[in-house]
Amino acid sequence: QPESVRCSWCESTLSAVACPSCFASIFRGMKHCPYCGAEVTPAKLSKSTPETCPRCQSQLRAIEIGNCSLRECSQCGGLWVDKETLQKICDDHEKQEAVMGLGDLKTSQPSENPTTSQRMYVPCPVCGTLMNRLNFAGCSGIVIDWCKPHGTWFDFNELPRIVDFIREGGLKKSREREKNPFAVKWKECDCKSI
């Protein structure tokens, strides 16, 4: 299956890379991302890092995707993103949304990720303390594991879903909701009078 991290028959880890544009997991050797159409440049692998995966305790490996440095678990497909890199990803994709005007094209409902139904707190790969679980931007429907001083853990395919949320204008909607929560709720329910 395209969303698989491991072969369902032999349980081997599939050879996959992340798209430099939408961060979707795609099979090695593809020329273009089947999800966003971007040209795929191979991720640069660095040495293994001292951090371990908070889900399966495998050693994380450092990878460079585009201009972003991430840590990847080859067993479960999760990604560790430090604070600065996540801010850069959010800023870059929000700029793309503003330039392309994609914010009003579609309004998607948050979809549940069937591969990550675990609802447990996991330790930060850097400091080992249990991370907070929070809904990204307060309204995305994507629950992430977050360590305030160090970064964010994304289970398999959560980062591409967040990139989609940002490209669809999700951060702008979240800021509007923070500024005036009653107006947003009024708009959502389409009420004429109370």
C-alpha positions in Angstrom: 0.0 0.0 0.0 1.3 3.5 -0.7 0.8 4.5 3.0 2.8 1.5 4.3 6.1 1.7 6.1 6.6 -2.0 6.1 5.8 -4.8 3.7 2.7 -6.6 4.8 4.0 -10.0 3.8 7.6 -10.1 5.0 7.5 -7.1 7.5 10.7 -5.6 5.9 11.1 -1.8 6.0 10.2 -0.4 2.6 12.7 1.9 0.9 10.9 5.2 1.0 11.9 8.9 0.9 10.0 12.0 1.8 8.8 14.5 -0.8 10.7 17.8 -0.4 7.5 19.8 -1.0 4.7 18.1 0.9 6.8 15.6 3.0 4.6 12.6 2.0 6.4 9.3 2.1 7.0 8.0 -1.4 8.9 5.0 -2.8 12.6 5.5 -3.6 13.2 6.0 -7.4 10.0 7.9 -8.1 10.7 11.0 -10.2 7.7 13.0 -9.1 5.6 12.9 -5.9 2.2 11.2 -6.6 0.5 13.4 -4.0 1.6 16.9 -5.0 3.5 16.5 -8.3 6.7 18.0 -7.1 10.0 16.8 -8.6 11.7 14.4 -6.1 15.3 15.0 -5.1 16.8 12.2 -3.0 17.1 12.9 0.7 20.6 13.2 1.9 21.3 10.7 4.6 23.5 11.6 7.5 24.8 9.5 10.3 22.6 8.0 12.9 21.8 10.3 15.8 21.9 9.6 19.5 18.1 10.1 19.7 15.8 7.1 19.7 12.2 6.9 18.4 9.7 7.6 21.1 7.3 5.0 19.6 9.5 2.0 18.8 12.8 2.9 20.4 14.8 2.5 17.2 17.7 4.8 16.6 16.8 7.9 14.5 18.8 8.9 11.5 19.4 12.4 10.3 18.1 13.3 6.9 18.1 16.5 4.7 14.9 17.0 2.7 15.1 20.1 0.6 16.5 22.7 3.0 15.2 21.0 6.1 17.1 18.8 8.6 14.9 16.1 10.1 15.3 12.9 12.1 13.6 9.8 10.8 12.7 6.4 12.2 13.1 3.8 9.5 11.0 1.3 11.5 7.7 3.3 12.0 8.2 6.2 9.6 7.9 8.9 12.3 9.8 12.2 12.1 11.4 14.3 14.7 11.4 18.0 13.8 13.2 20.7 15.9 11.5 24.0 16.7 13.3 26.1 14.2 12.8 23.6 11.3 9.1 23.3 12.1 8.7 27.1 12.1 10.5 27.2 8.7 8.2 24.5 7.2 5.1 26.4 8.4 6.3 29.7 7.1 7.3 28.4 3.7 4.0 26.6 3.1 1.9 29.5 4.4 3.8 31.7 1.9 2.9 29.2 -0.8 -0.8 29.3 0.2 -0.8 33.1 0.0 0.9 33.2 -3.4 -1.2 30.4 -5.0 -4.4 31.5 -3.3 -5.3 28.0 -2.3 -6.9 28.9 1.0 -10.4 29.2 -0.4 -10.3 26.4 -2.9 -11.3 23.6 -0.6 -12.3 23.2 3.0 -11.4 19.7 4.2 -12.6 18.1 7.3 -9.8 16.6 9.4 -9.3 13.0 8.6 -8.4 10.4 11.2 -5.1 8.7 10.6 -5.8 4.9 10.8 -2.1 4.0 11.2 -1.7 6.0 14.5 -4.6 5.2 16.7 -2.3 5.1 19.8 -3.3 7.6 22.4 -0.3 7.5 24.7 2.2 10.0 25.8 5.7 9.5 24.4 9.1 10.8 25.6 11.0 13.5 23.9 13.9 12.0 21.9 16.2 14.8 23.2 15.4 15.2 26.9 13.3 12.1 27.7 10.4 13.9 29.4 6.9 13.0 28.3 5.7 15.3 25.5 2.4 17.2 25.5 -0.3 16.1 23.0 -2.1 18.9 21.3 -4.2 19.6 18.3 -2.0 21.4 15.8 -3.1 25.1 15.4 -6.0 24.3 17.7 -8.4 23.3 14.9 -6.5 21.0 12.4 -7.8 17.7 13.9 -4.2 16.4 13.8 -2.9 15.6 17.3 0.9 15.9 17.6 3.4 15.2 20.3 5.2 18.4 21.3 8.2 19.2 23.6 8.2 23.0 24.0 12.0 23.4 24.4 13.1 20.8 21.7 10.6 20.1 19.0 7.7 18.0 17.7 7.3 14.3 17.0 5.2 13.4 13.9 3.8 9.9 13.5 3.8 8.5 10.0 2.1 10.8 7.5 1.2 13.5 10.1 3.6 16.0 8.7 2.2 15.8 5.1 -1.3 16.3 6.6 -0.1 19.4 8.4 1.4 20.7 5.3 -1.9 20.2 3.5 -3.7 22.0 6.4 -1.3 25.0 6.1 -1.6 25.1 2.3 -5.4 25.1 2.5 -5.3 28.3 4.7 -5.6 26.5 8.1 -3.2 28.8 9.9 -5.1 31.8 8.7 -8.4 30.3 9.9 -6.8 29.5 13.3 -5.6 33.1 13.8 -9.1 34.3 12.9 -10.6 31.9 15.4 -8.2 33.2 18.1 -9.0 36.9 17.3 -12.8 36.5 17.5 -14.0 33.0 18.5 -17.7 34.0 18.5 -17.6 35.3 14.9 -16.0 32.1 13.7 -18.6 29.9 15.5 -21.4 32.1 14.2 -20.0 31.8 10.6 -19.6 28.0 11.0 -23.2 27.3 12.2 -24.8 29.7 9.7 -27.2 31.0 12.3 -29.3 34.1 11.6 -30.3 34.7 15.2 -29.8 33.4 18.6 
